[in-house]
Amino acid sequence: MQMNTCLSGLAGCVARTQYPAVVDEAIQRIRANDADAVTARNEACSAGVARTAAETGYELRFSAVNYRGAPLSCAKPGGRRVFGNAVLTKTHIASSADAPYVAQNGVEERRWICVTTTEQVNVCTSHLTTAGTDAGTANTAQCVELTAVLQRFANDGPTIFAGDANRLDSCAPDTFWNETDAAATQARGIQHVYGTARSFKKPVAEIEPATYTGHDVLLVRARLKPPQL
């Protein structure tokens, strides 16, 4: 399940966001869909994702995003700790890794984060820079970097990516299938979900309208294939 909750207090979608209703809605959708992984809570705040994990029983890894060189305290309202990306999983998390992209543009750092569960499934997320006139080159370069990161994880096991790519074109390696929120009513086509085709059966994508944020929810169901002996 991919959600962009737009909670920094600074992004252009903030006019649509209502807090804490957006967190309440996220918790309700996680419970209703019984998602194995929630990726990525892009533009999330650490207090909100901590509450989400506590109330759903999911495990959490959070990657803070720097803004003007330092962690950004979420605003409007304050007191929600820092801004960043998160991955939540039903299965225990064995390890995680995250890093900024080499290519950057503007005052907001862009990063990726991946977790590996105890079932040896990798779950990754990222929020790429906007693909505007000045930032387009950075978005393209980040897309290339993301492709390499996902291929590296895929070499070690089944890998799922979900995130806000801020572009219509895919960043998935050739060995991955690709789904997007092109059928959404808000900011359509820029949220993507990729999965290793050799590991996951054909996916089914669904859009769930979001009431309190500027991005609809992208839900992708894809079952693991039996191990090949």
Contacts in CASP RR format, 6 or more apart in sequence:
PFRMAT RR
TARGET T0000
AUTHOR 0000-0000-0000
METHOD contacts of the structure
MODEL  1
MQMNTCLSGLAGCVARTQYPAVVDEAIQRIRANDADAVTARNEACSAGVA
RTAAETGYELRFSAVNYRGAPLSCAKPGGRRVFGNAVLTKTHIASSADAP
YVAQNGVEERRWICVTTTEQVNVCTSHLTTAGTDAGTANTAQCVELTAVL
QRFANDGPTIFAGDANRLDSCAPDTFWNETDAAATQARGIQHVYGTARSF
KKPVAEIEPATYTGHDVLLVRARLKPPQL
1 29 0 8 1.000
1 30 0 8 1.000
1 33 0 8 1.000
1 35 0 8 1.000
1 37 0 8 1.000
1 38 0 8 1.000
1 39 0 8 1.000
1 162 0 8 1.000
1 217 0 8 1.000
1 218 0 8 1.000
1 219 0 8 1.000
1 220 0 8 1.000
2 39 0 8 1.000
2 40 0 8 1.000
2 125 0 8 1.000
2 162 0 8 1.000
2 163 0 8 1.000
2 164 0 8 1.000
2 181 0 8 1.000
2 191 0 8 1.000
2 192 0 8 1.000
2 193 0 8 1.000
2 217 0 8 1.000
2 218 0 8 1.000
2 219 0 8 1.000
2 220 0 8 1.000
3 26 0 8 1.000
3 29 0 8 1.000
3 38 0 8 1.000
3 40 0 8 1.000
3 41 0 8 1.000
3 42 0 8 1.000
3 210 0 8 1.000
3 213 0 8 1.000
3 215 0 8 1.000
3 217 0 8 1.000
3 218 0 8 1.000
4 13 0 8 1.000
4 40 0 8 1.000
4 41 0 8 1.000
4 42 0 8 1.000
4 43 0 8 1.000
4 127 0 8 1.000
4 163 0 8 1.000
4 164 0 8 1.000
4 191 0 8 1.000
4 213 0 8 1.000
4 214 0 8 1.000
4 215 0 8 1.000
5 17 0 8 1.000
5 22 0 8 1.000
5 23 0 8 1.000
5 26 0 8 1.000
5 41 0 8 1.000
5 42 0 8 1.000
5 43 0 8 1.000
5 44 0 8 1.000
5 213 0 8 1.000
6 12 0 8 1.000
6 13 0 8 1.000
6 14 0 8 1.000
6 16 0 8 1.000
6 17 0 8 1.000
6 22 0 8 1.000
6 43 0 8 1.000
6 213 0 8 1.000
6 214 0 8 1.000
6 215 0 8 1.000
7 17 0 8 1.000
7 19 0 8 1.000
7 22 0 8 1.000
7 23 0 8 1.000
7 43 0 8 1.000
7 44 0 8 1.000
7 45 0 8 1.000
7 48 0 8 1.000
7 74 0 8 1.000
7 80 0 8 1.000
7 83 0 8 1.000
7 213 0 8 1.000
8 14 0 8 1.000
8 43 0 8 1.000
8 45 0 8 1.000
8 72 0 8 1.000
8 74 0 8 1.000
8 75 0 8 1.000
8 83 0 8 1.000
8 84 0 8 1.000
9 17 0 8 1.000
9 74 0 8 1.000
9 75 0 8 1.000
9 76 0 8 1.000
10 67 0 8 1.000
10 72 0 8 1.000
10 75 0 8 1.000
11 43 0 8 1.000
13 43 0 8 1.000
13 187 0 8 1.000
13 213 0 8 1.000
13 214 0 8 1.000
13 215 0 8 1.000
14 76 0 8 1.000
16 186 0 8 1.000
16 212 0 8 1.000
16 213 0 8 1.000
16 214 0 8 1.000
17 212 0 8 1.000
17 213 0 8 1.000
17 214 0 8 1.000
18 212 0 8 1.000
19 76 0 8 1.000
19 77 0 8 1.000
19 80 0 8 1.000
19 212 0 8 1.000
21 211 0 8 1.000
21 212 0 8 1.000
22 210 0 8 1.000
22 212 0 8 1.000
22 213 0 8 1.000
23 48 0 8 1.000
23 51 0 8 1.000
23 52 0 8 1.000
25 210 0 8 1.000
25 211 0 8 1.000
25 212 0 8 1.000
25 213 0 8 1.000
26 38 0 8 1.000
26 41 0 8 1.000
26 52 0 8 1.000
27 51 0 8 1.000
27 52 0 8 1.000
27 55 0 8 1.000
27 56 0 8 1.000
29 208 0 8 1.000
29 217 0 8 1.000
30 38 0 8 1.000
30 52 0 8 1.000
30 56 0 8 1.000
30 58 0 8 1.000
30 88 0 8 1.000
31 56 0 8 1.000
33 219 0 8 1.000
35 90 0 8 1.000
35 219 0 8 1.000
36 89 0 8 1.000
36 90 0 8 1.000
36 91 0 8 1.000
37 87 0 8 1.000
37 88 0 8 1.000
37 89 0 8 1.000
37 90 0 8 1.000
37 123 0 8 1.000
37 160 0 8 1.000
37 162 0 8 1.000
38 52 0 8 1.000
38 58 0 8 1.000
38 86 0 8 1.000
38 87 0 8 1.000
38 88 0 8 1.000
38 89 0 8 1.000
39 87 0 8 1.000
39 88 0 8 1.000
39 123 0 8 1.000
39 124 0 8 1.000
39 125 0 8 1.000
39 160 0 8 1.000
39 161 0 8 1.000
39 162 0 8 1.000
39 163 0 8 1.000
39 193 0 8 1.000
40 85 0 8 1.000
40 86 0 8 1.000
40 87 0 8 1.000
40 113 0 8 1.000
40 125 0 8 1.000
40 126 0 8 1.000
40 127 0 8 1.000
40 162 0 8 1.000
40 163 0 8 1.000
40 164 0 8 1.000
41 49 0 8 1.000
41 52 0 8 1.000
41 85 0 8 1.000
41 86 0 8 1.000
41 87 0 8 1.000
41 88 0 8 1.000
42 84 0 8 1.000
42 85 0 8 1.000
42 125 0 8 1.000
42 126 0 8 1.000
42 127 0 8 1.000
42 163 0 8 1.000
42 164 0 8 1.000
43 83 0 8 1.000
43 84 0 8 1.000
43 127 0 8 1.000
43 164 0 8 1.000
44 62 0 8 1.000
44 83 0 8 1.000
44 84 0 8 1.000
44 85 0 8 1.000
44 86 0 8 1.000
45 74 0 8 1.000
45 80 0 8 1.000
45 81 0 8 1.000
45 82 0 8 1.000
45 83 0 8 1.000
45 84 0 8 1.000
46 62 0 8 1.000
46 64 0 8 1.000
46 80 0 8 1.000
46 81 0 8 1.000
46 82 0 8 1.000
46 83 0 8 1.000
46 84 0 8 1.000
46 86 0 8 1.000
47 74 0 8 1.000
47 79 0 8 1.000
47 80 0 8 1.000
47 81 0 8 1.000
48 80 0 8 1.000
48 81 0 8 1.000
49 60 0 8 1.000
49 62 0 8 1.000
49 86 0 8 1.000
49 88 0 8 1.000
50 60 0 8 1.000
50 62 0 8 1.000
50 81 0 8 1.000
52 58 0 8 1.000
52 60 0 8 1.000
52 88 0 8 1.000
53 59 0 8 1.000
53 60 0 8 1.000
53 88 0 8 1.000
56 88 0 8 1.000
57 90 0 8 1.000
58 88 0 8 1.000
58 89 0 8 1.000
58 90 0 8 1.000
59 88 0 8 1.000
59 89 0 8 1.000
59 90 0 8 1.000
59 91 0 8 1.000
59 92 0 8 1.000
59 93 0 8 1.000
60 86 0 8 1.000
60 87 0 8 1.000
60 88 0 8 1.000
61 86 0 8 1.000
61 87 0 8 1.000
61 93 0 8 1.000
61 96 0 8 1.000
61 98 0 8 1.000
61 113 0 8 1.000
61 115 0 8 1.000
62 84 0 8 1.000
62 85 0 8 1.000
62 86 0 8 1.000
63 84 0 8 1.000
63 85 0 8 1.000
63 86 0 8 1.000
63 98 0 8 1.000
63 111 0 8 1.000
63 113 0 8 1.000
64 71 0 8 1.000
64 82 0 8 1.000
64 83 0 8 1.000
64 84 0 8 1.000
65 71 0 8 1.000
65 72 0 8 1.000
65 83 0 8 1.000
65 84 0 8 1.000
65 85 0 8 1.000
65 108 0 8 1.000
65 109 0 8 1.000
65 110 0 8 1.000
65 111 0 8 1.000
65 127 0 8 1.000
66 72 0 8 1.000
66 100 0 8 1.000
66 108 0 8 1.000
66 109 0 8 1.000
67 83 0 8 1.000
67 107 0 8 1.000
67 108 0 8 1.000
67 109 0 8 1.000
68 107 0 8 1.000
69 107 0 8 1.000
69 109 0 8 1.000
71 82 0 8 1.000
71 83 0 8 1.000
72 82 0 8 1.000
72 83 0 8 1.000
72 84 0 8 1.000
73 79 0 8 1.000
73 80 0 8 1.000
73 81 0 8 1.000
73 82 0 8 1.000
73 83 0 8 1.000
74 80 0 8 1.000
74 81 0 8 1.000
74 82 0 8 1.000
74 83 0 8 1.000
84 111 0 8 1.000
84 127 0 8 1.000
85 111 0 8 1.000
85 113 0 8 1.000
85 125 0 8 1.000
85 126 0 8 1.000
85 127 0 8 1.000
86 113 0 8 1.000
86 125 0 8 1.000
87 96 0 8 1.000
87 113 0 8 1.000
87 114 0 8 1.000
87 115 0 8 1.000
87 123 0 8 1.000
87 124 0 8 1.000
87 125 0 8 1.000
89 115 0 8 1.000
89 117 0 8 1.000
89 123 0 8 1.000
91 117 0 8 1.000
91 118 0 8 1.000
91 119 0 8 1.000
91 121 0 8 1.000
92 117 0 8 1.000
92 118 0 8 1.000
93 115 0 8 1.000
93 116 0 8 1.000
93 117 0 8 1.000
93 118 0 8 1.000
94 116 0 8 1.000
94 117 0 8 1.000
94 118 0 8 1.000
94 120 0 8 1.000
95 115 0 8 1.000
95 116 0 8 1.000
96 113 0 8 1.000
96 114 0 8 1.000
96 115 0 8 1.000
96 116 0 8 1.000
97 113 0 8 1.000
97 114 0 8 1.000
98 111 0 8 1.000
98 112 0 8 1.000
98 113 0 8 1.000
98 114 0 8 1.000
99 111 0 8 1.000
99 112 0 8 1.000
100 109 0 8 1.000
100 110 0 8 1.000
100 111 0 8 1.000
101 110 0 8 1.000
101 111 0 8 1.000
101 112 0 8 1.000
101 128 0 8 1.000
101 141 0 8 1.000
101 142 0 8 1.000
101 145 0 8 1.000
101 146 0 8 1.000
102 141 0 8 1.000
102 145 0 8 1.000
103 137 0 8 1.000
103 138 0 8 1.000
103 141 0 8 1.000
103 142 0 8 1.000
103 145 0 8 1.000
104 110 0 8 1.000
104 129 0 8 1.000
104 138 0 8 1.000
105 129 0 8 1.000
105 134 0 8 1.000
105 135 0 8 1.000
105 136 0 8 1.000
105 137 0 8 1.000
105 138 0 8 1.000
105 139 0 8 1.000
106 129 0 8 1.000
106 135 0 8 1.000
108 129 0 8 1.000
110 126 0 8 1.000
110 127 0 8 1.000
110 128 0 8 1.000
110 129 0 8 1.000
110 138 0 8 1.000
110 142 0 8 1.000
111 126 0 8 1.000
111 127 0 8 1.000
112 124 0 8 1.000
112 125 0 8 1.000
112 126 0 8 1.000
112 145 0 8 1.000
112 146 0 8 1.000
112 149 0 8 1.000
113 124 0 8 1.000
113 125 0 8 1.000
113 126 0 8 1.000
114 122 0 8 1.000
114 123 0 8 1.000
114 124 0 8 1.000
114 125 0 8 1.000
114 149 0 8 1.000
114 153 0 8 1.000
115 122 0 8 1.000
115 123 0 8 1.000
115 124 0 8 1.000
116 122 0 8 1.000
116 153 0 8 1.000
116 156 0 8 1.000
117 123 0 8 1.000
120 156 0 8 1.000
120 157 0 8 1.000
120 158 0 8 1.000
121 157 0 8 1.000
121 158 0 8 1.000
121 159 0 8 1.000
121 160 0 8 1.000
121 224 0 8 1.000
122 153 0 8 1.000
122 154 0 8 1.000
122 156 0 8 1.000
122 157 0 8 1.000
122 158 0 8 1.000
122 159 0 8 1.000
122 160 0 8 1.000
123 159 0 8 1.000
123 160 0 8 1.000
123 161 0 8 1.000
123 162 0 8 1.000
124 149 0 8 1.000
124 150 0 8 1.000
124 153 0 8 1.000
124 159 0 8 1.000
124 160 0 8 1.000
124 161 0 8 1.000
124 162 0 8 1.000
125 161 0 8 1.000
125 162 0 8 1.000
125 163 0 8 1.000
126 142 0 8 1.000
126 146 0 8 1.000
126 161 0 8 1.000
126 163 0 8 1.000
126 164 0 8 1.000
126 165 0 8 1.000
127 163 0 8 1.000
127 164 0 8 1.000
127 166 0 8 1.000
128 139 0 8 1.000
128 142 0 8 1.000
128 143 0 8 1.000
128 146 0 8 1.000
128 164 0 8 1.000
128 165 0 8 1.000
128 166 0 8 1.000
128 167 0 8 1.000
128 171 0 8 1.000
129 135 0 8 1.000
129 136 0 8 1.000
129 138 0 8 1.000
129 139 0 8 1.000
129 142 0 8 1.000
129 166 0 8 1.000
130 136 0 8 1.000
130 139 0 8 1.000
130 166 0 8 1.000
131 139 0 8 1.000
131 140 0 8 1.000
131 166 0 8 1.000
131 167 0 8 1.000
132 139 0 8 1.000
139 166 0 8 1.000
139 167 0 8 1.000
143 165 0 8 1.000
143 167 0 8 1.000
143 169 0 8 1.000
143 171 0 8 1.000
144 171 0 8 1.000
146 161 0 8 1.000
146 165 0 8 1.000
146 171 0 8 1.000
147 171 0 8 1.000
147 172 0 8 1.000
147 173 0 8 1.000
150 159 0 8 1.000
150 161 0 8 1.000
150 171 0 8 1.000
150 172 0 8 1.000
150 173 0 8 1.000
150 176 0 8 1.000
150 194 0 8 1.000
151 173 0 8 1.000
151 175 0 8 1.000
153 159 0 8 1.000
154 173 0 8 1.000
154 175 0 8 1.000
154 176 0 8 1.000
154 196 0 8 1.000
157 196 0 8 1.000
157 199 0 8 1.000
158 195 0 8 1.000
158 196 0 8 1.000
158 199 0 8 1.000
158 200 0 8 1.000
158 224 0 8 1.000
159 176 0 8 1.000
159 195 0 8 1.000
159 196 0 8 1.000
159 199 0 8 1.000
160 193 0 8 1.000
160 194 0 8 1.000
160 195 0 8 1.000
160 196 0 8 1.000
160 200 0 8 1.000
160 222 0 8 1.000
161 172 0 8 1.000
161 176 0 8 1.000
161 192 0 8 1.000
161 193 0 8 1.000
161 194 0 8 1.000
161 195 0 8 1.000
162 191 0 8 1.000
162 192 0 8 1.000
162 193 0 8 1.000
162 194 0 8 1.000
162 218 0 8 1.000
162 220 0 8 1.000
163 191 0 8 1.000
163 192 0 8 1.000
163 193 0 8 1.000
164 190 0 8 1.000
164 191 0 8 1.000
164 192 0 8 1.000
164 215 0 8 1.000
165 171 0 8 1.000
165 190 0 8 1.000
165 191 0 8 1.000
165 192 0 8 1.000
166 190 0 8 1.000
167 190 0 8 1.000
168 180 0 8 1.000
168 182 0 8 1.000
168 189 0 8 1.000
168 190 0 8 1.000
170 178 0 8 1.000
170 180 0 8 1.000
170 192 0 8 1.000
170 194 0 8 1.000
171 192 0 8 1.000
171 194 0 8 1.000
172 178 0 8 1.000
172 192 0 8 1.000
172 194 0 8 1.000
172 195 0 8 1.000
173 194 0 8 1.000
175 196 0 8 1.000
175 197 0 8 1.000
175 198 0 8 1.000
176 194 0 8 1.000
176 195 0 8 1.000
176 196 0 8 1.000
176 197 0 8 1.000
177 194 0 8 1.000
177 195 0 8 1.000
177 197 0 8 1.000
177 200 0 8 1.000
177 202 0 8 1.000
177 203 0 8 1.000
177 222 0 8 1.000
178 192 0 8 1.000
178 193 0 8 1.000
178 194 0 8 1.000
178 195 0 8 1.000
179 192 0 8 1.000
179 193 0 8 1.000
179 194 0 8 1.000
179 203 0 8 1.000
179 205 0 8 1.000
179 218 0 8 1.000
179 220 0 8 1.000
180 189 0 8 1.000
180 190 0 8 1.000
180 191 0 8 1.000
180 192 0 8 1.000
180 193 0 8 1.000
180 205 0 8 1.000
180 218 0 8 1.000
181 187 0 8 1.000
181 188 0 8 1.000
181 189 0 8 1.000
181 190 0 8 1.000
181 191 0 8 1.000
181 192 0 8 1.000
181 205 0 8 1.000
181 207 0 8 1.000
181 215 0 8 1.000
181 216 0 8 1.000
181 218 0 8 1.000
182 188 0 8 1.000
182 189 0 8 1.000
183 205 0 8 1.000
183 207 0 8 1.000
184 191 0 8 1.000
184 207 0 8 1.000
184 215 0 8 1.000
184 216 0 8 1.000
184 218 0 8 1.000
185 207 0 8 1.000
185 209 0 8 1.000
185 216 0 8 1.000
186 209 0 8 1.000
186 210 0 8 1.000
186 214 0 8 1.000
186 215 0 8 1.000
186 216 0 8 1.000
187 214 0 8 1.000
187 215 0 8 1.000
187 216 0 8 1.000
191 215 0 8 1.000
191 216 0 8 1.000
191 218 0 8 1.000
193 203 0 8 1.000
193 205 0 8 1.000
193 218 0 8 1.000
193 220 0 8 1.000
195 203 0 8 1.000
195 222 0 8 1.000
198 225 0 8 1.000
199 224 0 8 1.000
199 225 0 8 1.000
200 222 0 8 1.000
200 223 0 8 1.000
200 224 0 8 1.000
200 225 0 8 1.000
201 222 0 8 1.000
201 223 0 8 1.000
201 224 0 8 1.000
201 225 0 8 1.000
202 222 0 8 1.000
203 220 0 8 1.000
203 221 0 8 1.000
203 222 0 8 1.000
204 220 0 8 1.000
204 221 0 8 1.000
204 222 0 8 1.000
205 218 0 8 1.000
205 219 0 8 1.000
205 220 0 8 1.000
206 218 0 8 1.000
206 219 0 8 1.000
206 220 0 8 1.000
206 221 0 8 1.000
207 216 0 8 1.000
207 217 0 8 1.000
207 218 0 8 1.000
207 219 0 8 1.000
208 216 0 8 1.000
208 217 0 8 1.000
208 219 0 8 1.000
209 216 0 8 1.000
209 217 0 8 1.000
210 216 0 8 1.000
210 217 0 8 1.000
END
